[in-house]
């Protein structure tokens, strides 16, 4: 059995949706994979709300206190203020995939439906509905059943629906120390190895012998019951009991003290155990992994017929990138696939987002959640295979962005953030990620943001595709033909927040050579040529002087030439013929731009027709 679907009405940031017939559909309706699910997204995107909603239905194996609070009720966007929250909320979890040995635990609550194969299958719908009276929340219960009323979920069935939960910023070391209510004792007490009915458990024998040795020491005896040379232990205990005899009455003379390491009960013994690493001075990351290993014991119990679901917030807590990758690989391969444990994890880590298969990701955004499986996106099968090969950590930051700019090369990747800064739209402040798709995969990346079923809404992430026109001006095409080709190219990518911005004439470098800042660009070209052909790092004073001299000569030489002729000279005769690196040019160009007076430069860029497509791409991504 696994959690197949979560539905939420009016819980935290997830409200309700009004249908045409006047009814209210859930603000969030989310399907999960049977195995691994990784919730990704920026802060306050709803990841924790999803986890907490699930916890309210299934509760946790650590039996922590979980109840609704006033702040859990949704504030509708049309209302303002703390006292204008919704008066009710509902959370519903649907479980599917039951084996017969699991189904027998929930018989009176199960429903039957036709599965994907056409065969009838069991499902369990567990739900709660709560109302508030002002600031107070009257008692509520979790019910289950195929109909709207349901029956109270209780007894063994309630316990078998509990999940494992690891909170964010967990203090793993303190969870593993001894104590009556320690998490370690709970884990061990629930494991098959410590069945409480086993009166002959070896640990009882070990503890009994240890207690006897300790008690003998405080009697002044050795393990062979012969007197010890050192009677300090005996004297210590006699002193304590002498004091006690003065504190108690004649009727309480039977109250005497004794030393031992544990009560002769298995539960008490387990509460005295500590799980630690052999290595001295282990750090938080090491203890975090040890704690996760201990918790997983509860999900790998043989013959356990309850829910095998782990909810882990910020799985990367206190782990460096390589440790994160090892952990997620093991959780997926050994725990999820082989042990059939369902995992619902949250993360802020692009490392993990790039490592997990795309179909296992769920992007949380704008009060909704968007699974990346093939039934939800417009991605083709080949797109998944391609993206799993090339969607590395530098590109995976797009899953956490408020806006995205897709570019085809290093030059745009270097240049666009600087132009954005100049025109007053710094990408970092707007939460925009720029992704270099290496000129061949715009369609594959843009489909990530396009949904197959729009009933649940668009993703709401503005995506700019910045691409070259790639039609040389000397090709002889009419303007109408060029425009037709541009329209055709844009149509491949446009839709659902994805918008294409095409260079007006030819390529990025050619169009900048046509623009009002071509003089600054040409200086960058000359600098790049010097750097590319030099073993030294940077430019010497002598080389800078040579560049300025060459710049003055060429621009005087080009006086009287048309803009097209100057652009052709810079792009064809110098950049292309001399094979100067476009990335180095872009790097030099960003330095030149930063040295200019920014107010005047901003206006030159904003007013220039040739740079309009770059400005448009930045504005769209920042919208």
GUNU-114625 format. One record per residue (C-alpha): residue number from 1; chain; x, y, z. Coordinates in nm, 3 decimals, padded with zeros to 5 digits. Example, Ala and Ser with C-alpha at 12.3 -4.5 7.8 and 13.67 -1.06 7.14 Angstrom:
REM GUNU-114625
 firo kolmar       x       y       z
    1      A  01.230 -00.450  00.780
    2      A  01.367 -00.106  00.714
REM end
This chain:
REM GUNU-114625
 firo kolmar       x       y       z
    1      A  00.000  00.000  00.000
    2      A  00.114  00.354 -00.067
    3      A -00.016  00.711 -00.052
    4      A -00.153  00.765 -00.401
    5      A -00.323  01.101 -00.374
    6      A -00.351  01.402 -00.143
    7      A -00.638  01.652 -00.159
    8      A -00.649  01.973  00.043
    9      A -00.921  02.233  00.097
   10      A -00.843  02.556  00.291
   11      A -00.527  02.434  00.467
   12      A -00.258  02.700  00.496
   13      A -00.167  02.837  00.153
   14      A -00.391  02.587 -00.029
   15      A -00.746  02.718 -00.058
   16      A -01.033  02.594 -00.274
   17      A -01.123  02.634 -00.641
   18      A -01.471  02.738 -00.747
   19      A -01.621  02.527 -01.025
   20      A -01.877  02.645 -01.281
   21      A -02.157  02.456 -01.103
   22      A -02.084  02.643 -00.779
   23      A -01.913  02.353 -00.599
   24      A -01.565  02.377 -00.450
   25      A -01.281  02.155 -00.566
   26      A -00.963  02.109 -00.362
   27      A -00.701  02.383 -00.370
   28      A -00.443  02.108 -00.408
   29      A -00.491  01.770 -00.572
   30      A -00.160  01.589 -00.592
   31      A -00.069  01.237 -00.705
   32      A  00.242  01.064 -00.571
   33      A  00.469  00.797 -00.716
   34      A  00.473  00.459 -00.541
   35      A  00.844  00.498 -00.468
   36      A  01.048  00.817 -00.448
   37      A  00.892  01.165 -00.448
   38      A  01.113  01.473 -00.412
   39      A  00.934  01.801 -00.337
   40      A  01.141  02.095 -00.460
   41      A  01.075  02.467 -00.463
   42      A  01.170  02.799 -00.313
   43      A  01.097  02.894  00.049
   44      A  00.726  02.921  00.142
   45      A  00.621  02.736 -00.172
   46      A  00.409  02.481  00.020
   47      A  00.646  02.186  00.070
   48      A  00.608  02.176  00.448
   49      A  00.232  02.231  00.425
   50      A  00.205  01.917  00.209
   51      A  00.407  01.711  00.458
   52      A  00.210  01.843  00.757
   53      A -00.123  01.772  00.588
   54      A -00.019  01.409  00.539
   55      A  00.097  01.386  00.903
   56      A -00.242  01.506  01.029
   57      A -00.406  01.207  00.858
   58      A -00.156  00.928  00.918
   59      A  00.016  01.049  01.238
   60      A  00.375  00.940  01.305
   61      A  00.550  00.636  01.445
   62      A  00.723  00.858  01.702
   63      A  00.372  00.938  01.831
   64      A  00.437  01.310  01.851
   65      A  00.143  01.535  01.934
   66      A -00.012  01.664  01.610
   67      A -00.320  01.885  01.616
   68      A -00.463  02.161  01.399
   69      A -00.404  02.521  01.498
   70      A -00.589  02.841  01.415
   71      A -00.309  02.947  01.177
   72      A -00.365  02.631  00.970
   73      A -00.689  02.773  00.826
   74      A -00.642  02.933  00.485
   75      A -00.668  03.308  00.427
   76      A -00.854  03.355  00.095
   77      A -00.684  03.610 -00.134
   78      A -00.993  03.832 -00.136
   79      A -00.977  03.863  00.245
   80      A -00.720  04.044  00.453
   81      A -00.625  04.020  00.817
   82      A -00.574  03.745  01.073
   83      A -00.944  03.711  01.163
   84      A -01.063  03.659  00.808
   85      A -00.958  03.299  00.759
   86      A -01.171  03.020  00.620
   87      A -01.409  02.867  00.872
   88      A -01.341  02.509  00.764
   89      A -01.073  02.290  00.613
   90      A -01.053  01.936  00.480
   91      A -00.761  01.702  00.414
   92      A -00.799  01.373  00.229
   93      A -00.544  01.096  00.165
   94      A -00.615  00.811 -00.075
   95      A -00.413  00.491 -00.044
   96      A -00.388  00.231 -00.319
   97      A -00.183 -00.074 -00.415
   98      A -00.308 -00.300 -00.133
   99      A -00.187 -00.657 -00.103
  100      A -00.433 -00.896  00.060
  101      A -00.231 -00.918  00.382
  102      A -00.249 -00.538  00.408
  103      A -00.614 -00.506  00.305
  104      A -00.731 -00.737  00.585
  105      A -00.632 -00.469  00.840
  106      A -00.870 -00.211  00.688
  107      A -01.165 -00.420  00.566
  108      A -01.445 -00.209  00.714
  109      A -01.301  00.114  00.566
  110      A -01.196 -00.002  00.217
  111      A -01.362  00.082 -00.112
  112      A -01.332 -00.092 -00.450
  113      A -01.258  00.078 -00.781
  114      A -01.137 -00.013 -01.128
  115      A -00.763  00.030 -01.157
  116      A -00.554  00.119 -01.462
  117      A -00.551 -00.248 -01.565
  118      A -00.931 -00.259 -01.566
  119      A -00.937 -00.495 -01.267
  120      A -01.113 -00.409 -00.944
  121      A -00.874 -00.293 -00.675
  122      A -00.897 -00.183 -00.313
  123      A -00.853  00.179 -00.208
  124      A -00.863  00.353  00.131
  125      A -00.982  00.711  00.161
  126      A -00.889  00.866  00.498
  127      A -00.996  01.222  00.571
  128      A -01.058  01.486  00.832
  129      A -01.283  01.790  00.826
  130      A -01.241  02.060  01.087
  131      A -01.428  02.381  01.158
  132      A -01.328  02.672  01.374
  133      A -01.535  02.877  01.614
  134      A -01.351  03.204  01.628
  135      A -01.002  03.125  01.753
  136      A -01.102  02.784  01.889
  137      A -01.106  02.454  01.699
  138      A -01.364  02.201  01.828
  139      A -01.255  01.836  01.845
  140      A -01.227  01.652  01.515
  141      A -01.141  01.296  01.412
  142      A -00.990  01.117  01.119
  143      A -01.245  00.905  00.937
  144      A -01.213  00.663  00.647
  145      A -01.442  00.505  00.393
  146      A -01.551  00.522  00.029
  147      A -01.852  00.746  00.102
  148      A -01.873  01.106  00.229
  149      A -01.963  01.010  00.588
  150      A -01.701  00.746  00.658
  151      A -01.632  00.567  00.986
  152      A -01.391  00.664  01.261
  153      A -01.048  00.517  01.192
  154      A -00.937  00.353  01.516
  155      A -00.773  00.056  01.683
  156      A -00.502 -00.145  01.510
  157      A -00.592  00.005  01.170
  158      A -00.513  00.353  01.303
  159      A -00.172  00.236  01.424
  160      A -00.089  00.058  01.099
  161      A -00.142  00.382  00.906
  162      A  00.136  00.566  01.089
  163      A  00.434  00.694  00.891
  164      A  00.794  00.771  00.971
  165      A  00.873  01.144  00.996
  166      A  01.208  01.323  01.016
  167      A  01.175  01.694  01.087
  168      A  01.399  01.963  00.934
  169      A  01.702  02.089  01.130
  170      A  01.681  01.770  01.333
  171      A  01.911  01.731  01.631
  172      A  02.014  01.381  01.534
  173      A  02.264  01.337  01.818
  174      A  02.007  01.406  02.091
  175      A  01.758  01.167  01.926
  176      A  02.002  00.879  01.977
  177      A  02.078  00.926  02.349
  178      A  01.919  00.721  02.633
  179      A  01.595  00.822  02.804
  180      A  01.244  00.705  02.886
  181      A  01.098  00.880  02.582
  182      A  01.403  00.877  02.359
  183      A  01.343  00.820  01.990
  184      A  01.603  00.542  01.988
  185      A  01.412  00.351  02.257
  186      A  01.088  00.387  02.055
  187      A  01.258  00.255  01.742
  188      A  01.413 -00.043  01.919
  189      A  01.099 -00.125  02.116
  190      A  00.900 -00.144  01.789
  191      A  01.150 -00.370  01.613
  192      A  01.098 -00.744  01.578
  193      A  01.437 -00.806  01.744
  194      A  01.294 -00.678  02.074
  195      A  00.956 -00.843  02.097
  196      A  00.840 -00.747  02.448
  197      A  00.688 -01.093  02.497
  198      A  01.033 -01.253  02.487
  199      A  01.107 -01.308  02.857
  200      A  01.420 -01.504  02.770
  201      A  01.576 -01.234  02.551
  202      A  01.955 -01.241  02.571
  203      A  01.973 -00.875  02.674
  204      A  01.778 -00.965  02.990
  205      A  02.042 -01.226  03.074
  206      A  02.328 -00.984  02.998
  207      A  02.169 -00.711  03.212
  208      A  02.091 -00.950  03.496
  209      A  02.456 -01.062  03.512
  210      A  02.577 -00.701  03.488
  211      A  02.344 -00.597  03.771
  212      A  02.469 -00.886  03.986
  213      A  02.833 -00.778  03.931
  214      A  02.748 -00.417  04.015
  215      A  02.550 -00.511  04.325
  216      A  02.833 -00.739  04.438
  217      A  03.080 -00.451  04.407
  218      A  02.867 -00.238  04.640
  219      A  02.857 -00.533  04.881
  220      A  03.238 -00.552  04.872
  221      A  03.229 -00.881  04.677
  222      A  03.374 -00.998  04.345
  223      A  03.199 -01.202  04.076
  224      A  03.307 -01.515  04.264
  225      A  03.132 -01.380  04.580
  226      A  03.468 -01.348  04.761
  227      A  03.556 -01.023  04.946
  228      A  03.732 -00.757  04.739
  229      A  04.054 -00.590  04.862
  230      A  03.885 -00.255  04.790
  231      A  03.578 -00.206  05.013
  232      A  03.511  00.156  04.905
  233      A  03.192  00.060  04.716
  234      A  03.052 -00.124  05.018
  235      A  03.127  00.170  05.248
  236      A  02.962  00.416  05.006
  237      A  02.635  00.219  04.990
  238      A  02.634  00.166  05.370
  239      A  02.671  00.542  05.420
  240      A  02.374  00.611  05.192
  241      A  02.158  00.355  05.373
  242      A  02.264  00.497  05.711
  243      A  02.139  00.838  05.602
  244      A  01.815  00.684  05.470
  245      A  01.749  00.506  05.802
  246      A  01.745  00.847  05.971
  247      A  01.503  00.988  05.709
  248      A  01.241  00.711  05.737
  249      A  01.016  00.595  06.024
  250      A  01.028  00.256  06.195
  251      A  00.753  00.136  05.961
  252      A  00.971  00.221  05.656
  253      A  01.281  00.024  05.754
  254      A  01.246 -00.193  05.443
  255      A  01.337  00.106  05.221
  256      A  01.704  00.053  05.133
  257      A  01.913  00.170  04.835
  258      A  02.074 -00.049  04.570
  259      A  02.280  00.022  04.255
  260      A  02.198 -00.128  03.911
  261      A  02.229 -00.027  03.545
  262      A  01.868 -00.107  03.444
  263      A  01.542 -00.259  03.563
  264      A  01.515 -00.628  03.471
  265      A  01.266 -00.546  03.191
  266      A  01.347 -00.529  02.822
  267      A  01.179 -00.188  02.776
  268      A  01.388 -00.036  03.055
  269      A  01.705 -00.187  02.913
  270      A  01.638 -00.036  02.570
  271      A  01.583  00.306  02.728
  272      A  01.937  00.289  02.869
  273      A  02.105  00.221  02.533
  274      A  02.288  00.482  02.330
  275      A  02.360  00.454  01.957
  276      A  02.684  00.627  01.870
  277      A  02.957  00.626  01.608
  278      A  03.282  00.451  01.688
  279      A  03.472  00.748  01.544
  280      A  03.543  01.016  01.804
  281      A  03.414  01.373  01.756
  282      A  03.171  01.292  01.474
  283      A  02.995  01.594  01.323
  284      A  02.628  01.679  01.269
  285      A  02.628  01.531  00.918
  286      A  02.754  01.195  01.044
  287      A  02.494  01.181  01.321
  288      A  02.222  01.277  01.073
  289      A  02.307  00.973  00.860
  290      A  02.322  00.751  01.168
  291      A  01.980  00.874  01.277
  292      A  01.827  00.812  00.932
  293      A  01.977  00.460  00.936
  294      A  01.813  00.391  01.273
  295      A  01.473  00.525  01.162
  296      A  01.478  00.309  00.848
  297      A  01.474  00.001  01.072
  298      A  01.102  00.058  01.126
  299      A  01.031  00.048  00.753
  300      A  01.227 -00.270  00.679
  301      A  01.060 -00.493  00.937
  302      A  00.971 -00.835  00.801
  303      A  00.602 -00.926  00.793
  304      A  00.499 -00.566  00.870
  305      A  00.161 -00.511  00.703
  306      A  00.118 -00.141  00.776
  307      A  00.200  00.169  00.572
  308      A  00.566  00.193  00.470
  309      A  00.594  00.568  00.417
  310      A  00.880  00.799  00.517
  311      A  00.835  01.176  00.527
  312      A  01.172  01.352  00.544
  313      A  01.203  01.730  00.543
  314      A  01.526  01.882  00.412
  315      A  01.691  01.548  00.350
  316      A  02.019  01.733  00.287
  317      A  02.039  01.874  00.643
  318      A  02.404  01.903  00.756
  319      A  02.529  01.699  00.457
  320      A  02.787  01.809  00.201
  321      A  02.698  01.757 -00.170
  322      A  02.872  01.421 -00.215
  323      A  02.709  01.282  00.099
  324      A  02.372  01.404 -00.029
  325      A  02.419  01.213 -00.354
  326      A  02.522  00.889 -00.179
  327      A  02.222  00.913  00.053
  328      A  01.965  00.976 -00.220
  329      A  02.108  00.696 -00.437
  330      A  02.077  00.448 -00.152
  331      A  01.730  00.563 -00.052
  332      A  01.610  00.525 -00.410
  333      A  01.779  00.196 -00.502
  334      A  01.772  00.000 -00.177
  335      A  01.490  00.149  00.030
  336      A  01.237  00.262 -00.230
  337      A  01.283  00.005 -00.509
  338      A  01.399 -00.310 -00.328
  339      A  01.219 -00.265  00.006
  340      A  00.907 -00.106 -00.149
  341      A  00.910  00.188  00.090
  342      A  00.743  00.509 -00.029
  343      A  00.955  00.820  00.025
  344      A  00.825  01.177  00.025
  345      A  01.120  01.411  00.072
  346      A  01.160  01.789  00.063
  347      A  01.477  01.966 -00.044
  348      A  01.637  02.300 -00.123
  349      A  01.935  02.127 -00.282
  350      A  01.999  02.155 -00.659
  351      A  02.243  01.864 -00.611
  352      A  01.958  01.631 -00.519
  353      A  01.719  01.780 -00.775
  354      A  01.973  01.708 -01.051
  355      A  02.041  01.354 -00.930
  356      A  01.683  01.230 -00.896
  357      A  01.502  01.120 -01.210
  358      A  01.281  01.398 -01.343
  359      A  00.965  01.187 -01.314
  360      A  01.024  01.165 -00.937
  361      A  01.023  01.543 -00.889
  362      A  00.729  01.754 -00.774
  363      A  00.775  02.130 -00.814
  364      A  00.594  02.338 -00.551
  365      A  00.505  02.684 -00.678
  366      A  00.245  02.957 -00.621
  367      A  00.023  02.758 -00.387
  368      A  00.019  02.449 -00.606
  369      A  00.231  02.145 -00.681
  370      A  00.332  02.014 -01.022
  371      A  00.447  01.653 -01.067
  372      A  00.703  01.599 -01.342
  373      A  00.582  01.255 -01.452
  374      A  00.488  01.190 -01.816
  375      A  00.114  01.211 -01.750
  376      A  00.151  01.566 -01.619
  377      A  00.398  01.744 -01.850
  378      A  00.432  01.785 -02.226
  379      A  00.773  01.616 -02.211
  380      A  00.825  01.326 -02.451
  381      A  00.994  01.000 -02.353
  382      A  01.311  01.108 -02.529
  383      A  01.307  01.438 -02.337
  384      A  01.321  01.252 -02.006
  385      A  01.619  01.046 -02.121
  386      A  01.798  01.355 -02.253
  387      A  01.735  01.566 -01.942
  388      A  01.846  01.286 -01.710
  389      A  02.179  01.287 -01.898
  390      A  02.235  01.663 -01.911
  391      A  02.029  01.828 -01.635
  392      A  02.322  01.883 -01.398
  393      A  02.342  02.081 -01.073
  394      A  02.405  02.411 -01.255
  395      A  02.081  02.370 -01.450
  396      A  01.874  02.220 -01.167
  397      A  01.844  02.561 -00.999
  398      A  01.557  02.625 -01.244
  399      A  01.337  02.412 -01.015
  400      A  01.374  02.673 -00.739
  401      A  01.339  02.985 -00.956
  402      A  01.065  03.247 -00.979
  403      A  01.158  03.301 -01.343
  404      A  01.388  03.131 -01.597
  405      A  01.591  03.248 -01.897
  406      A  01.700  02.973 -02.136
  407      A  02.001  03.070 -02.350
  408      A  02.191  02.882 -02.619
  409      A  02.550  02.955 -02.526
  410      A  02.812  03.085 -02.284
  411      A  02.803  03.435 -02.431
  412      A  02.438  03.496 -02.345
  413      A  02.490  03.327 -02.010
  414      A  02.762  03.578 -01.921
  415      A  02.612  03.887 -02.079
  416      A  02.241  03.883 -01.990
  417      A  02.288  03.909 -01.609
  418      A  02.503  04.221 -01.661
  419      A  02.249  04.384 -01.895
  420      A  01.976  04.298 -01.644
  421      A  02.175  04.474 -01.372
  422      A  02.222  04.783 -01.592
  423      A  01.851  04.818 -01.676
  424      A  01.750  04.782 -01.309
  425      A  01.636  04.418 -01.314
  426      A  01.910  04.226 -01.127
  427      A  01.824  03.859 -01.177
  428      A  01.912  03.752 -00.822
  429      A  01.666  04.002 -00.671
  430      A  01.388  03.872 -00.894
  431      A  01.471  03.506 -00.827
  432      A  01.551  03.441 -01.193
  433      A  01.777  03.154 -01.300
  434      A  01.962  03.160 -01.629
  435      A  02.021  02.820 -01.790
  436      A  02.261  02.749 -02.077
  437      A  02.108  02.470 -02.288
  438      A  02.410  02.451 -02.521
  439      A  02.212  02.560 -02.826
  440      A  02.032  02.232 -02.895
  441      A  01.768  02.164 -02.634
  442      A  01.533  02.461 -02.600
  443      A  01.230  02.247 -02.670
  444      A  01.326  01.983 -02.415
  445      A  01.384  02.235 -02.136
  446      A  01.082  02.453 -02.218
  447      A  00.849  02.150 -02.200
  448      A  00.938  02.113 -01.832
  449      A  00.719  02.417 -01.770
  450      A  00.426  02.317 -01.992
  451      A  00.146  02.110 -01.841
  452      A -00.053  01.844 -02.022
  453      A -00.371  01.901 -01.820
  454      A -00.452  02.269 -01.762
  455      A -00.747  02.192 -01.533
  456      A -00.502  02.225 -01.245
  457      A -00.358  02.548 -01.379
  458      A -00.031  02.658 -01.533
  459      A  00.292  02.657 -01.340
  460      A  00.307  03.036 -01.333
  461      A  00.682  03.048 -01.391
  462      A  00.771  03.298 -01.667
  463      A  01.026  03.139 -01.900
  464      A  01.217  03.337 -02.162
  465      A  01.375  03.150 -02.453
  466      A  01.657  03.366 -02.595
  467      A  01.758  03.242 -02.937
  468      A  01.939  03.363 -03.249
  469      A  01.753  03.435 -03.569
  470      A  02.023  03.238 -03.756
  471      A  01.923  03.377 -04.097
  472      A  02.222  03.566 -04.246
  473      A  02.119  03.908 -04.384
  474      A  02.291  03.826 -04.716
  475      A  02.075  03.518 -04.772
  476      A  01.841  03.727 -04.984
  477      A  01.512  03.649 -04.808
  478      A  01.233  03.902 -04.810
  479      A  01.140  04.060 -04.474
  480      A  00.807  03.874 -04.482
  481      A  00.989  03.542 -04.526
  482      A  01.224  03.618 -04.237
  483      A  00.929  03.709 -04.018
  484      A  00.752  03.388 -04.118
  485      A  01.056  03.182 -04.011
  486      A  01.070  03.367 -03.679
  487      A  00.700  03.303 -03.616
  488      A  00.748  02.935 -03.693
  489      A  01.047  02.912 -03.457
  490      A  00.865  03.090 -03.173
  491      A  00.560  02.866 -03.212
  492      A  00.773  02.562 -03.121
  493      A  00.837  02.695 -02.771
  494      A  00.567  02.950 -02.685
  495      A  00.279  02.876 -02.449
  496      A  00.190  02.857 -02.078
  497      A  00.434  03.120 -01.959
  498      A  00.707  03.025 -02.208
  499      A  00.786  03.310 -02.448
  500      A  01.047  03.322 -02.722
  501      A  01.275  03.622 -02.787
  502      A  01.462  03.606 -03.118
  503      A  01.752  03.827 -03.223
  504      A  01.615  04.075 -03.480
  505      A  01.874  04.029 -03.757
  506      A  02.116  03.737 -03.723
  507      A  02.309  03.637 -03.408
  508      A  02.377  03.792 -03.066
  509      A  02.721  03.918 -03.167
  510      A  02.610  04.049 -03.507
  511      A  02.310  04.231 -03.363
  512      A  02.520  04.396 -03.090
  513      A  02.759  04.502 -03.367
  514      A  02.458  04.675 -03.528
  515      A  02.349  04.842 -03.206
  516      A  02.426  05.178 -03.048
  517      A  02.680  05.014 -02.815
  518      A  02.886  04.858 -03.097
  519      A  03.181  05.080 -03.002
  520      A  03.196  04.921 -02.655
  521      A  03.147  04.579 -02.807
  522      A  03.434  04.628 -03.053
  523      A  03.668  04.719 -02.766
  524      A  03.569  04.390 -02.604
  525      A  03.642  04.202 -02.929
  526      A  03.992  04.351 -02.945
  527      A  04.053  04.266 -02.579
  528      A  03.933  03.909 -02.631
  529      A  04.170  03.868 -02.927
  530      A  04.467  03.976 -02.713
  531      A  04.367  03.751 -02.423
  532      A  04.297  03.451 -02.643
  533      A  04.638  03.473 -02.808
  534      A  04.829  03.534 -02.486
  535      A  04.974  03.303 -02.225
  536      A  04.943  03.578 -01.965
  537      A  04.639  03.629 -01.745
  538      A  04.464  03.960 -01.809
  539      A  04.587  04.257 -02.008
  540      A  04.905  04.454 -01.955
  541      A  04.910  04.835 -01.976
  542      A  05.093  04.805 -02.307
  543      A  04.823  04.579 -02.454
  544      A  04.544  04.808 -02.337
  545      A  04.722  05.097 -02.510
  546      A  04.753  04.893 -02.831
  547      A  04.381  04.810 -02.815
  548      A  04.281  05.177 -02.775
  549      A  04.503  05.275 -03.067
  550      A  04.362  05.000 -03.290
  551      A  04.007  05.096 -03.187
  552      A  04.059  05.461 -03.285
  553      A  04.217  05.368 -03.619
  554      A  03.939  05.125 -03.717
  555      A  03.648  05.348 -03.623
  556      A  03.799  05.640 -03.813
  557      A  03.854  05.401 -04.103
  558      A  03.488  05.294 -04.092
  559      A  03.356  05.649 -04.101
  560      A  03.100  05.677 -04.376
  561      A  03.020  05.304 -04.376
  562      A  02.665  05.195 -04.304
  563      A  02.569  05.022 -03.978
  564      A  02.533  04.695 -04.169
  565      A  02.884  04.727 -04.315
  566      A  03.038  04.800 -03.973
  567      A  02.854  04.507 -03.819
  568      A  02.970  04.278 -04.100
  569      A  03.327  04.400 -04.054
  570      A  03.325  04.330 -03.680
  571      A  03.140  03.998 -03.692
  572      A  03.252  03.839 -04.020
  573      A  03.597  03.985 -04.086
  574      A  03.723  03.986 -03.728
  575      A  03.528  03.753 -03.495
  576      A  03.462  03.476 -03.745
  577      A  03.777  03.495 -03.957
  578      A  04.008  03.518 -03.656
  579      A  03.800  03.260 -03.471
  580      A  03.784  03.465 -03.151
  581      A  03.605  03.290 -02.865
  582      A  03.254  03.426 -02.815
  583      A  03.270  03.340 -02.446
  584      A  03.590  03.543 -02.399
  585      A  03.434  03.831 -02.595
  586      A  03.128  03.822 -02.367
  587      A  03.350  03.815 -02.060
  588      A  03.546  04.118 -02.181
  589      A  03.226  04.294 -02.288
  590      A  03.077  04.264 -01.938
  591      A  03.391  04.430 -01.797
  592      A  03.370  04.714 -02.052
  593      A  03.000  04.770 -01.976
  594      A  03.061  04.790 -01.602
  595      A  03.321  05.064 -01.656
  596      A  03.072  05.292 -01.834
  597      A  02.846  05.553 -01.673
  598      A  02.544  05.336 -01.593
  599      A  02.263  05.592 -01.632
  600      A  02.356  05.687 -01.987
  601      A  02.432  05.324 -02.078
  602      A  02.092  05.211 -01.946
  603      A  01.913  05.453 -02.177
  604      A  02.122  05.349 -02.479
  605      A  02.028  04.986 -02.420
  606      A  01.659  05.050 -02.355
  607      A  01.622  05.267 -02.667
  608      A  01.802  05.030 -02.904
  609      A  01.594  04.819 -03.144
  610      A  01.869  04.558 -03.183
  611      A  01.881  04.495 -02.807
  612      A  01.505  04.501 -02.757
  613      A  01.479  04.120 -02.756
  614      A  01.728  04.088 -02.467
  615      A  01.547  04.354 -02.265
  616      A  01.215  04.183 -02.339
  617      A  01.348  03.845 -02.225
  618      A  01.471  03.994 -01.898
  619      A  01.144  04.178 -01.831
  620      A  00.936  03.867 -01.901
  621      A  01.144  03.643 -01.672
  622      A  01.124  03.908 -01.398
  623      A  00.748  03.943 -01.429
REM end
